[in-house]
Amino acid sequence: MDEELRELFEKLDDTDDKLLELFVYRLNLLKDIGALKKSKDMEIYNPERERATVSRLLKQAPEEFHAAIDAIYAKIFEVSGTIQNKKKR
């Protein structure tokens, strides 16, 4: 394999490892948030928060990646709902 390509793949692998660590951390936070909301009889599903999160992130991201970030966070929110056991009203 080309050395330059190998180095880029190595950086990509390192990035994936860091993302995994952050995703696990995020999922654990979601479990805690879901449990707290349930204990307070609060609605789990919060579409306003989801929209605000994506909006905040898109303001920080290069425009060329907006569609990808929007798609990635749609999937993250879908999985988040499963973790929190969200119910739509």
Residue pairs with C-beta under 8 A, 6 or more apart in sequence:
1 9
26 76
27 79
27 80
27 83
30 80
30 83
30 84
31 83
31 84
33 84
34 44
34 83
34 84
34 85
34 86
37 43
37 44
37 84
38 44
38 85
43 87
43 89
44 81
44 84
44 85
44 86
44 87
45 81
45 86
45 87
45 88
45 89
50 73
50 77
53 73
54 69
54 70
54 73
57 69
57 73
58 66
58 69
58 70
61 69
80 86
